[in-house]
Amino acid sequence: MSYSPESIQQLLDSENYGDRITGINQLRRIDPKLAFTMIQPLVTDENARIRYAAVSQFDPLGNEDLETALVMLRDRLFNDSESDVRAAAADAIGGLKLVTAFDDLEQVYDSTSDWLIQLSIISALGEMGEPRAFGLLQKALASSNSLVKTAAVSAFGELGDQNAVALLIPLVDDEDWQIRYRLAQALGHLGGDQAKATLNQLAQDEMEQVAAEAQNNLNK
């Protein structure tokens, strides 16, 4: 099947929701620079599902013009009426490694109680590898939401700051095995004697997946 900018634009202009989603998906098939230009008007579409699909395409299309991508993603992060669109904007900021948006991500995290947005922000910080994220990740580590907490553990591992090891070690006894699993991965990334000692403890975990992951990291 052939794809052309003209045929895709017809789908994007359609009054049929399914056609428009198909058009957004087909943008992956054409020149990224042109696709990025075509997708921009959809970021503020009146249909929330269209906005979500469009914003979700900004990684990697936003690489064609990072300055424009940053402006549009910040706008959706702060101003969209739908939580999942705001979360998708955070995801794209992380994927594009737009570190200049760190203050924005921190501001939104602190001003919302929406776990989905908070989760996406913490995950984005891990992808960005921004050293300034340490304090915010520490805050997320104390979240009452297990998914946000798990994302913080993973993000600490990606950040690579040895100071995180002392914060992570107490989680060796966390009741959520998925947190212990992510802990094993994070400590494997961070390394060091304390991390190794905790990995040895996790290698004896009652949950097979946790023990296996810890052992894998010890064997690296």
URWODA-V214159 format. One record per helix or strand of 2 or more residues. SS is the DSSP state (h for helix, s for strand). FROM is the first residue (numbers start at 1). TO is the last residue. Records with the same first field share a line. If there is no record, write none. Layout:
BEGIN
SS = FROM-TO ; FROM-TO
END
This chain:
BEGIN
h = 5-12 ; 17-29 ; 32-44 ; 48-56 ; 58-64 ; 66-79 ; 83-95 ; 99-111 ; 115-128 ; 131-141 ; 146-159 ; 164-173 ; 177-190 ; 193-202 ; 208-218
END
